[in-house]
Amino acid sequence: MSYFQEGITWLNDPLNWTNPGGLLDRLTEHLVISFWAVLLGCAVGWPIGIWLGHRGRGGATAVTVANLTLAIPTLALLTILPLTPLGFGKPPVVVALAVFAVPPLLANAVTGLRAIDPETREAARGMGLSGGQLLRQVELPLAVPYLAAGLRTAAVQVVATAALAALVNGGGLGQIISAGFGIGMSNGGGGQIVAGGLAVALLALLVEGLLALFQRLVTPPALRVRKRRRAAVTVGTP
Amino acid sequence: MSLLLWGPALLWGPASLTPVAAPADGGPGNPWFSWRYVHENADAIGTALRFHAGLTAQTVLLALVVAVPLAVVAYWIKPLTGPILALSGVLYTIPSLALLSLLAPLVGTTSTTSVLIALVMYALLVLVRNSLAGLTQVPPEVIDAATGMGYSRFGRLLRVELPLALPGILTGLRLATVSTVALVTVGSLIGQGGLGDLILGGFRNNFYKAEILTGTILCVGLALVLDLLLAGLGRALTPWARGRAA
């Protein structure tokens, strides 16, 4: 029997879903970790990106610096952070994943605010809007599609890399895979490895699909034609 | 200091509060960096670094050999462009750990080939996208002029379109290289992760910080060195772009 079939068989066993540490437990863990990581990433990336985009200076430098994080292996942060005062458990995993969520969020926020037609901005100034009013009433609404694009890229990347937390015992769906390797190929672990792989892959694709839909919903029809200039950073480490 | 001893205990639950045995050197500390560790394990570190660099080079070269012709096909046969880009986007969404765990049982759970296939796939996607972007950015007037000068389809491709697409291809090459260096570490899932094996090994070896950080520093350093080399190569290959870029 091929490993793929073994994986399907494993997925068809309801106990594998409902057991403690089974698929449902791990899925919840995975989603909770991802949620906090994305939230933390937004809390850091958006204010900085929006401020830099509003100011109009320093944006390119920030984006370059943020892109440098591409060179840091996720595994390195996942192993280093538990040894810092963050301690073991969920917090270091959340922080490690948030670090990789910041670049797309920040870069897209900067791009979104910079991509606004300067004439629009000048018209708003001419109508007597202050800096804060300009930001709230003109710039932010126009940047929403870009912010959504950044959120989508960041969330998909976090959900994908959260699987790696299993290598350092951090929980999440990756734990199914590493447990499969623990069982060993000769003892039927192959099916579990494949099943875990399928679960992680499907979850990532599902999140990507849902957020693509969300991004479409929050983009006003008039702005949709320009979606080609959408994302500033599309490449992360899968 | 206390944190260091209590950290591992917290992981295994509050029941076992006894400090875990001290790390390898038996000294009072578990330093973030130790020359002694580097000195005593120079062989293992060197092997891991060579493996890491070798796997990265293989991946990028293989991906380049496949990606450029694929991009040319997508460029020539316009109806294929959309599907190829969409498919590469979907494939890039698949997490590396998932791909590796789907490949490893089939190809071999301890073989480098499983890691190589997964890495080539991701690098391929970045390269195809960027090469295609480079090719589609060639101005139509230039293509018209080349055709008017009597270039055949292949001649035009080799002498006009590919050279003009070179900046796009090189950007893709740099992105692919840097992300491949970072991605190789995921191979430590099956013990084929190069410097990733050091990082994970240090974590499993009683949270030996020096080993983890040595692996990390070398990994980031390798990525930056390769990126700079490729940037230099790009400058050498596209002398006409220098004035404009500045």
Interface residues (C-beta under 8 A of the other chain):
Chain A: Y3 L70 A71 I72 P73 T74 L75 A76 T79 I80 P82 L83 P85 G87 F88 G89 V156 V159 A160 T161 A163 L164 A166 L167 V168 N169 G174 I177 S178 G180 F181 M185 G190 I193 V194 G196 G197 L198 A199 V200 A201 A204 L205 E208 V235 G236 T237 P238
Chain B: L3 L4 G7 P8 L10 L11 V90 Y92 T93 I94 P95 S96 L97 A98 L99 L100 S101 L102 A104 P105 L106 T109 Y122 V126 L175 V178 S179 V181 A182 L183 T185 V186 S188 L189 I190 G193 L195 G196 I199 L200 G202 F203 F207 K209 I212 L213 G215 T216 C219 V220 A223 L224 D227
